[in-house]
Amino acid sequence: MKATADGWGSGLLGVIIFSGSLPATRVAVGGFSPLFLTSARAVIAAILGVALLALLHQRRPERRDLGALAVVALGVVVGFPLLTALALQHVTAAHSVVFVGLLPLATALFGVLRGGERPKPLFWLFSGLGSAVVVGFSLSNDSSASLTGDLLMAAAILLCGLGYAEGAALSRRLGGWQVISWALVLASPVMAVVALTTLPNAWTGIDAPAWLGLAYVSIFSMLVGFVFWYRGLALGGIARIGQLQQLQPFLGLALAGLLLNEPVAWTMIAAAGLVILCVALARRFA
């Protein structure tokens, strides 16, 4: 019981931190290219991760862990940050956060494939209904919709769900913050080269909000959030704790409206609300 309660608490903190990721990315791509933003955030987080690993004298992962760490790096260090940065050149942050409603389903699917979990049939029914709402929203006539942006967001969600499930399974053996730190270390050579080759032509034209966005996604979205999130998934179950992301669309929409002054249409709120209802029902049967 205590482990489950700790899992819910850690998972909720992770979701709160992740809720600021898409608005922060939206701000950051106003000053940095998607490739530089993706690689720079990974390099900055890797430096912090290496410092933590060294200061706390963590042992190196075993050879058998390298494949799983590579999957984590592909999903959450490279894939999700890059694809969302590209998507946010076509859609608003408010539009993109509705896609987060697909993450619980994607995480649960990969939890079955990679984590060995077996949710009840009704779980899949309600998760599928929530996903259908998201797809319907993306195909609606909302003025902020974009086929390119929507496809990029859908791909980002799939890779993120894979990275979440793989990292959660590995966290049971290595620990949550150790998993994301080692994944960052594994990706850092490639990310460093990409960062150096995509440096901005001029630094003077980059305003403070873009720098703040880069700082947030580097420190909180790329490292701190995963410390809590992977711990929550490992303690409470991938499918079950993954449903906490039902809160993220609402939190993200609120941030996009309050901080970025983006229009939050009633259709976005309705879609997010329906997704949250479906995932809440799915959680009962996880």
Solvent accessible surface area in square Angstrom, and as a share of the most:
residue,aa,sasa,rsa
1,M,202,0.90
2,K,155,0.66
3,A,50,0.39
4,T,53,0.31
5,A,63,0.49
6,D,44,0.23
7,G,0,0.00
8,W,62,0.22
9,G,37,0.36
10,S,8,0.05
11,G,0,0.00
12,L,67,0.34
13,L,85,0.42
14,G,0,0.00
15,V,0,0.00
16,I,88,0.45
17,I,25,0.13
18,F,10,0.04
19,S,3,0.02
20,G,9,0.09
21,S,11,0.07
22,L,6,0.03
23,P,5,0.03
24,A,13,0.10
25,T,2,0.01
26,R,75,0.27
27,V,38,0.22
28,A,0,0.00
29,V,25,0.14
30,G,72,0.70
31,G,24,0.23
32,F,7,0.03
33,S,54,0.35
34,P,13,0.08
35,L,87,0.43
36,F,12,0.05
37,L,1,0.01
38,T,4,0.02
39,S,1,0.00
40,A,9,0.07
41,R,12,0.04
42,A,1,0.01
43,V,36,0.20
44,I,61,0.31
45,A,0,0.00
46,A,4,0.03
47,I,111,0.56
48,L,68,0.34
49,G,0,0.00
50,V,74,0.42
51,A,45,0.35
52,L,64,0.32
53,L,10,0.05
54,A,65,0.50
55,L,130,0.65
56,L,97,0.48
57,H,163,0.73
58,Q,58,0.26
59,R,143,0.52
60,R,201,0.73
61,P,24,0.15
62,E,77,0.35
63,R,210,0.77
64,R,158,0.58
65,D,1,0.00
66,L,79,0.39
67,G,49,0.47
68,A,19,0.15
69,L,1,0.01
70,A,48,0.37
71,V,36,0.21
72,V,0,0.00
73,A,8,0.06
74,L,94,0.47
75,G,0,0.00
76,V,3,0.02
77,V,0,0.00
78,V,38,0.22
79,G,6,0.06
80,F,29,0.12
81,P,1,0.01
82,L,38,0.19
83,L,31,0.15
84,T,2,0.01
85,A,0,0.00
86,L,56,0.28
87,A,0,0.00
88,L,0,0.00
89,Q,99,0.44
90,H,92,0.41
91,V,3,0.02
92,T,24,0.14
93,A,0,0.00
94,A,0,0.00
95,H,0,0.00
96,S,0,0.00
97,V,2,0.01
98,V,1,0.01
99,F,7,0.03
100,V,1,0.00
101,G,3,0.03
102,L,27,0.14
103,L,2,0.01
104,P,0,0.00
105,L,31,0.16
106,A,5,0.04
107,T,0,0.00
108,A,0,0.00
109,L,80,0.40
110,F,41,0.17
111,G,0,0.00
112,V,34,0.20
113,L,131,0.65
114,R,128,0.47
115,G,18,0.17
116,G,54,0.52
117,E,35,0.16
118,R,178,0.65
119,P,17,0.11
120,K,121,0.51
121,P,114,0.72
122,L,79,0.39
123,F,0,0.00
124,W,77,0.27
125,L,95,0.47
126,F,38,0.16
127,S,3,0.02
128,G,32,0.31
129,L,85,0.42
130,G,1,0.01
131,S,15,0.10
132,A,61,0.47
133,V,39,0.22
134,V,0,0.00
135,V,75,0.43
136,G,42,0.41
137,F,12,0.05
138,S,14,0.09
139,L,133,0.66
140,S,45,0.29
141,N,158,0.81
142,D,24,0.12
143,S,119,0.77
144,S,20,0.13
145,A,34,0.26
146,S,27,0.17
147,L,128,0.64
148,T,67,0.39
149,G,0,0.00
150,D,11,0.06
151,L,112,0.56
152,L,37,0.18
153,M,0,0.00
154,A,37,0.29
155,A,39,0.30
156,A,0,0.00
157,I,3,0.02
158,L,100,0.50
159,L,45,0.23
160,C,2,0.01
161,G,0,0.00
162,L,35,0.18
163,G,0,0.00
164,Y,8,0.03
165,A,0,0.00
166,E,12,0.05
167,G,0,0.00
168,A,0,0.00
169,A,27,0.21
170,L,7,0.04
171,S,7,0.05
172,R,120,0.44
173,R,104,0.38
174,L,25,0.12
175,G,23,0.22
176,G,10,0.10
177,W,46,0.16
178,Q,27,0.12
179,V,0,0.00
180,I,0,0.00
181,S,0,0.00
182,W,40,0.14
183,A,0,0.00
184,L,1,0.00
185,V,43,0.25
186,L,77,0.38
187,A,11,0.09
188,S,27,0.18
189,P,87,0.55
190,V,96,0.55
191,M,11,0.05
192,A,36,0.28
193,V,91,0.52
194,V,37,0.21
195,A,13,0.10
196,L,123,0.61
197,T,105,0.61
198,T,35,0.20
199,L,83,0.41
200,P,29,0.18
201,N,166,0.85
202,A,63,0.49
203,W,112,0.39
204,T,137,0.80
205,G,73,0.70
206,I,19,0.10
207,D,85,0.44
208,A,66,0.51
209,P,68,0.43
210,A,1,0.01
211,W,104,0.36
212,L,124,0.62
213,G,4,0.04
214,L,11,0.05
215,A,44,0.34
216,Y,65,0.25
217,V,0,0.00
218,S,1,0.00
219,I,65,0.33
220,F,83,0.35
221,S,4,0.03
222,M,1,0.01
223,L,7,0.03
224,V,43,0.25
225,G,0,0.00
226,F,8,0.03
227,V,41,0.24
228,F,65,0.27
229,W,0,0.00
230,Y,0,0.00
231,R,106,0.39
232,G,0,0.00
233,L,0,0.00
234,A,25,0.19
235,L,68,0.34
236,G,5,0.04
237,G,13,0.13
238,I,0,0.00
239,A,3,0.03
240,R,93,0.34
241,I,0,0.00
242,G,0,0.00
243,Q,0,0.00
244,L,12,0.06
245,Q,0,0.00
246,Q,10,0.04
247,L,67,0.33
248,Q,11,0.05
249,P,1,0.00
250,F,86,0.36
251,L,66,0.33
252,G,0,0.00
253,L,7,0.04
254,A,49,0.38
255,L,52,0.26
256,A,0,0.00
257,G,23,0.22
258,L,140,0.69
259,L,123,0.61
260,L,43,0.21
261,N,132,0.68
262,E,22,0.10
263,P,103,0.65
264,V,49,0.28
265,A,36,0.28
266,W,196,0.69
267,T,43,0.25
268,M,4,0.02
269,I,87,0.44
270,A,43,0.33
271,A,6,0.05
272,A,0,0.00
273,G,26,0.25
274,L,91,0.45
275,V,1,0.00
276,I,27,0.13
277,L,102,0.51
278,C,15,0.09
279,V,4,0.02
280,A,30,0.24
281,L,61,0.30
282,A,0,0.00
283,R,92,0.34
284,R,182,0.67
285,F,47,0.20
286,A,28,0.22
